[in-house]
Amino acid sequence: MRKNLGAKPYLFPQPVMIIGTYDENGVPNAMNAAWGGIVGMDEVIIDLSSHKTTDNIMLNKAFTISMADVDHVIACDYVGIVSGNKVPDKMEKAGFTVTKSEFVNAPVINELPLALECELIEAKEGKITGKIINVSADERILSNGEVSLDKFFPIIYDTATYGYYRLGERVGNAFKDGAKLK
């Protein structure tokens, strides 16, 4: 028997995205964002209310999205609960260092092993759409030149219980397993 739960944001898994930007003085900032994802082969969307991060995106027309991982849960949560407007050294307190992206005017967080480097396409009603210009990855998470979920352990956000979870094991093969029913 099914139970109706009403309108809730229960689309699983929900990535934990750490949005990196520079302010008007070139100071890096990051925030944790739960609402967003891929909307095409080279486009992302994030839903943000008014933040220092949104101001920075509008200023620079660029941002990075790093995937939060198991090793940095505390730091990633911290940058989501503390405002860069109130805590100017929040990146340092989180233990994050950055390198300027070679492709967009935004910081890549060195400690997080995967980053999407994006240019702003559009900002409308709190929804930020970006074009992925480059993906940079720490070589430790690569296998045969591609990201390996056997080596990279991103976390996901559970909108129902407000928990962070590690992704699980591989359970199938896309574009292959379903062929058994043909």
N, C-alpha and C positions, 0 to 999 in steps of 0.2 A: 504494500500500500504506500502511496506517495503522500507527502504532506506539503501543502503550499506554504512557502516561506515569505512571499511578498517580493517586491523589487529590491534586490540586494546585489552588490558587486561581486558575485560568486563565480568568477571566471578563473579557473585554476589551470596551470600555475600562474601566479602573478609575479613577474620579476621584481627584484629590489634594485632599483636604478639609482645610482649616485650621479647627480648632475653637476658637472664641473664648469665653472665660468671664471672670468676675470672681471674685476670691477673697474671703475674709471681710472684708478691708480695702478692697475696691473696686478692687484692683489688677488690671489686665487681664493675661490670659495667653492663649497660643495654643499649639496643638500640631498637628502634621501627622498625619492619620489616613488610612490606606489602605483600611480595611475598612468599607464601608458604601455606602449609596445610597438612592434613592427606593423606597418600598414602597407608595405610593399617591399620589393627587393632592395630598394635603397632609401626608404623613408621610415621615419619613426614619428610617433606622436606622444606627447606627455601633457597631462592636464594639471596645470599649476594655478594656484591662486596667486595673489600678489606677494612676492618675496624679493629679497635681494637678488636671488638667482634670476627671476624673471626680468628685473631691471637690467641685470648684466647681459642677459641674452639679447634684449632689445638694443642695448648699447653696442655690443660686439657682433651681433648677427651670427653668433656661433656658440656651441656648447659641446661638451663631451658627455657621454653616458657610459659610466663604468658599471660593471655588474658586481654587486656586493657578493662576497664569498664567505665561506665558513670561517676562515682565519681572521676575518675583520668584522664580525658581527657587531661587536661593541662600538667600534669606531664608526661604522656605517649607520648604526642607530643614532649615535651621538650627533652626527651632522644633520640628522633629520629632526632632532628635538631642540636644537640650539640655533638661534638666528645669527647669521653673519652681521646683521645690523647691531646686535647687542654684544656679540662676542667676536671681536675682530681677529683673534688668533685661534679660531675654532679648528682650522686645519692642523695647526701645530698641536693643539690639545688632543686631536683625534689621532695624531701620529702619522698624518699624511704628508708626503712630499710630492711635488709635481714637476713635470717637464712640459714645456710648451709644445703643443701639437705642431708638427711640421706642416699640417694641412689647413688648420682653422685657428682662429685666435681664441683658443681655450686651453685649459690645462688638462693634461693626462695625469691621473693619480697613479704614482709609481707603484704603490702597494697593491693595487687592485689589478689583476692580471689581464683583464679584457676591457677595451674601451672602444666605443663608437665615436668617431670624430665627426661632428655634424655642423652644417650651415643651416641657419634659419631660413625656412621657406615662407612660413606664415605664422602669425600669432593672432588668434581670433577667439574672443570669449574665453580666455584662459587656456585654450588649447594651442600648444606649441608644436608645429610640424617642422621637422628637420630632414635635410638630405644627408645621408651617410656619405661622407667624402672618403673616409678611410676607417679601417678597423685595425687597431694595433693590439698585439697579444704578446705576453711574456712567453718566451720559448719553452718555459717549463710546462705549459699547458697544451703544447702542440704535439701532434703525432702525424707524421707524414705531411707536415706543413699546414695542418688544419687543427682547429680547436678540438680537443678530446675531452669528453665528459668523464673519461676514466682518470683524467689528470686535473681537471678544473671542477671545482665544487661550488657553483653559485648557489645562493640561497633564494628562496621564494617567500613571499608574504602571504599569510593566511588571513584574508579579510574577515573571516568569521570569528577567529579567536585572537587576532592580533599577534600571531606567532610568526617566527621565522623558521623555515624548514630547509634542510638540505635536499637537493634532488636525489632521486633514487637510482636504482640500477636499470640497465637497458632491458626492455621486455619484448622488443620486436624490431622489425626492419621495415622502414617506410618504403612504399611503392613496390614491395615484394611480397609481404605476408598475405595481403589481400588477394593476390593473384591465385592463391590456392582455392578460392571460391569461384573462379572463372570456369 
